[in-house]
Amino acid sequence: MNMAYERRTIDTQSEWDQLVGTVAPHAFFSSWRWGEVEKLLGHTVVRTAWFSEGTFVAAASCIIVKSRRGTLMLVRHGPVMPDISQSVLKTVVDDLRVIGKRHHVDVVRLSPLVSTDPYEQMIVACGLRRSPIYGMDAQFCRHIDVMKSDDDILTGMKKNTRYDIKKADGSGITVRVSKGADDIEIFMKLYDETAKRQGFVEHEGIEEELTVFGDDAIIVTASKDGIALSSSVVVFEGNQGIYRHAASIPNSSGASARMVWEILRETKRRGKPICNLWGVSPEENTNHAWAGLSRFKRGFGGYDVSYAGTYDIPLTPKYLMIYVLDHIKKWRKGF
């Protein structure tokens, strides 16, 4: 007997937070506030939830993005499901096809925060295929439990990381936690310089993110003699503090280590049990573009968290062009 599911649009933050925030406080890109960031960037956001006899079974924050290569509907860190079953997943996937076609998209792209086993088999059984940009939403990330004493957190770090923090403290490096106009300007300038030096494409929407998350978004900057050496944007959402964006001058690993140490302590001060240092590359892939950055993050201790990755629901023949272009993009980035 087939289970009947009710699908409806959620229009209020309080209801969305109650549904999604309770079930998946770690699903940053499925949060209400991230959807508001997307709106400021000019994207359409459709928040949908599914129910079975009044009981919540799934939710998807659908972000429609129009680009030169085609129109995509992104369900980042979703769909969110309290209990994953083939029946619920198939219903959600079928309905996402309907929503996507209604908005004339070429592909629906999902990145659910579920483990590979056994859920990948369910995903494939619903007719999805792996996206070329498989780890687009931090498929692998580094978590640190900060609900410990400072000494215990430091003990969990690698020896070189602890040394860098101690050396920074004794060399006149200071760390500022704030979000004034000057701090934003310092970060954006350093971020632009870092992107040009390292050859990566800057994330859009950083200033919008700072605006939407209000007091739950901060800038942490390590400086010496009035010169910013390393700076980052940290967002507090759900059960975690998230190391969202970072920038630095060359040869500033000590300042960066001291900055991250302050982020760990600020996360604990705010009562968030997890500091999420965001994306890392697989440890065995030493040729990955993020290999050096990932070694830096793993120096702070903690543990890797991995998810099933990103999957596509092709809707139009134009998907083939999107697929090829994304493969080229992946190759150029060294992933």
N, C-alpha and C positions, 0 to 999 in steps of 0.2 A: 504494500500500500504506500503510495507516494505522500510524503508530508507536504502540507500546504504552508507556504510562507507568505507573510505580509511584508510588502516593501513600502517604505515611506521616506519622504524627505525630512530631514531635521533642520529646523530653522533657528533654534535658540542655543546659545552657548551652554546654558545650564543643563539642558537635556543631553547635549553631545558630550559634555564633560562627565556627566553621570554615567553614560553608557561606555564611552571609550576610555576615559581616564581611569575608571575603576578596573576595567579588564586589562588594559595595556598602558600603564603609566609610562612605559619606556618607548612608546611609539610616537616619537617626536613629530614626524611629518604627518601623522594622522591627527595631531592635536588641533583644536579649534583655532588657536592663535596662529599656528603655521598657515592655516587656510587664509587667515586675514592678511598675512604677509603676501601670499600669492595674489590675492585680490589687488593689493597695492601695486603689484607688478603688472596688472592688467589682465590677469588670467581669470577665467570663469571657474568657480568652485561649486560643486554639487555634493552635498553631504547626505548620504543615504544609509538607512539602517533597515535590517530585516528582523522580523519577529515570528515566532511560532507559538500560536495560542497566547499571545501577549508577552512571551518571554523573549528577551533580546538574544539573538543568535549571531549577528554579524553587523559590521559597519564599514563603509568605504568613503573616504574623502577623495572625491574625483576632481582632479585639477586639469582643466582643458588648456593646453598650450599650443598656440599656433606658431609655427616656425617656417623657414624657407624650405626645409626638407619635407614638411608635412604637418598634420595636426595630430597631437598625441593627447591621450587622456591618462594621466599619471595617478596611480593609487599608491602613493609612497608610504612605506611602513604599513601597508594594508593589503587586503582587507583584514580587519581586526575581528577575531572570533573567540568567544570565551571557551568553547569546546569545538574543536575542528572535526568535522565529519565529511565524508564524500558527498552526502546529500546536501548539506548546507553549502559547501564549496561549489558544487555544480550549479545550484540555484543562483549564487552570487555571480559566478562567472557568466552564466546565461543572461542575467539581468544587466551586467556591465556591458555586454555586447549590445543590448538594446539601448542603454543610455548612451554608449559611444556612437552608435549609428544615428541616434537622435541629434547628437551634436556634430555630426559629420566628421568624426575623427578617423584617422587611418589605422591607428593601433591603440589598444589599451595596454598599458604597461604596469604590472604589479610588482611590489617588492615586500611581500609579507614577512613579518618578524616571526618566522617559525623555523624549527630545526629541519635539517635536510632529511633525516629519517624520522618517521615514514612519510612525511608530508609531501616530499618531492614527487613520490609516486602518485599521490592524489592529484597534485597539480597537473602533472603530465596527462593523467587520465581524463582531465577536463578539457583537453585539447590545447593547452598552452605550450609554448616553446620558449626555450631559454633566450633571453635577450642578449644581443651582442655585447652590450655594456652590462655584464652580469652582476657586478658588485657596485652599482651606482649609488646605493643608499647605505653605505657602511655595512656591507655583507659581513665583513670581519671588523670587529671593533675591540677596543681595550677598556675593560672595566676595572675600577679600583674601589674596594670597600673602604669607605672613610669613617665608618662608625667604630673606630679604634682610637687608641691614644696616638698622639703624634709620634712617640717613640716606636710604637708598633708599626705604623705606616712607614717610617724611615727604615726600620729593620727589614721590611719587605722589599725595599729598593735594591738595585744593584749597587755595588761598591762605588763605581765611578760616578753614578748619579748622586749618591750621598756626598761624595767628595766635591762635586761641582756646586751643590747647594751650599755646603759649608764654606767653600772658597769664595763664592759670590757674597755671602754674608760678611766675610772679612775683607772684601775688596772695595767697599763703598757702593755696591749696587743696592739701590732701593726699589721697592715695588709699590705701585700705587693701584688701588682698586677704586674705580670711579666710572662716571659716564657723562662728564661734562663735554661741552662743545669742543674744548681743546683736546680732550682725550680722544674723541672721535676723529678729529682732524689728524692727530698724530698717528692713530692706527691706520687710517685710510691711506695716508702718505706712505707709511712703511709697507703696507700691504701692496700698494701699487709698485713700489720699488722691488719688493720681493718677487712679485709675479713676473716683472720684466726680467729680473736676473735669473730666475729659475725656469722661465718659459711656460708657465701655466696660465690658463684662462681664469680670470678673476670671477668669483661667484657674484652673481647679481643679487641685489636685495639686502645687502648687509645693513645699510642704514634703515631700511624699512623694518628689518628684523629687530633692530635696536629700539625702534619706535613702538612696534606692536607689543613687544614683551616687557616694555616699561622697566620697572624696578627689578624684574627678573632677568634682565640682560645687563651685563657689566663689561667694562674694558679693564684688563689687567696689564699693566705696563712695567717692565723692568728697565731702569735707567741708571746712568752713571754720569755725574758731573753735568746733569741737565740734558743729556742726550739719550733718547729712547733707543735701547738696544734690541728689545723684544717686546711684542705686544700681542694681545689676543682678545677675542670676543667670546664670552662665556654666557650661556643661557641656562636658566634653571626652569625645568619643566617636568611635571610628573614626579618621579622618584629619583631624579638625577640632576647633576650639574654637568653640562655638556661643553667640551672644549671645541667650539664650533669653527673658529677661524683664527689663524695665527700668522704672524709676520716677524721678521727679524733682519738685522744686518748680518753680514758674513762673520763667521768665527765668534758667534755669541752664544755657544751652547751653555755656558755657565749661567748667563743671564736668563736664558730660556728655561733651564732647570729650576732656577729660583722662582721664576714666574709660575711654572706649573705647580710647584710646591705650595705657593700661595693659593692657587686655584683649588687644590685639594683641601686646604684648610678652610677656605671660604665655603666650599660645598658642604663640609661638615658643620660649619657655623650655621648654615641655613637649614640644617636638619635633613638634607638629602643623603640617603645611604650610599649612593653610587656616584662616583665621578667617572663619566664616560669620556675617555680621551679620543673618541671617534675613530675614524677609519684607520686600519692597519692592513698591511699586506700579509699573505700567508707566510709564516716564519721560514718555510723551506724554500720560498721563491726569492732567492738573494738577488735576482736581476730585476725585480719589480721596481717601478719608478718610485714607490714609497718605501723601499727597503731601509734606507737610512733613517727616514722619519719614524718608521715603525720600530727600529732599534731604540731610538730615543724614547718613544712612548713606553716601550716594554721595560725600560730602565727603572720606571717608577713602581714596578711590581704589578700586582693584580693578575688578571687572567683574560684570555681571549674569549670573545663570544662570537659565534658564527651562526648565520642564518641561511635559509635556502636560496637566497639570491633573487634575481629579477627575471620576470617572465612576461612574455608578450601574447596578446590576443590580436592577431592580424585581422583587419576588417576590410581593407581595400587593396587593390593591386599595387597601390603606391607604397605599401609596406616594404616591398622588395627594395626600393630605393633607400628607404629609411634604414633597413637592415644592412645594406652594403655601406652606406655612409657611416653608420655607427661602428661597423667593423674597422673602417679606416681611422675613425676617431680613437678607438681603443688602441690600435697599433701605434698611432702617433704619440699617445700618452704613455706608452710603454707598459700597459697593463697586461 
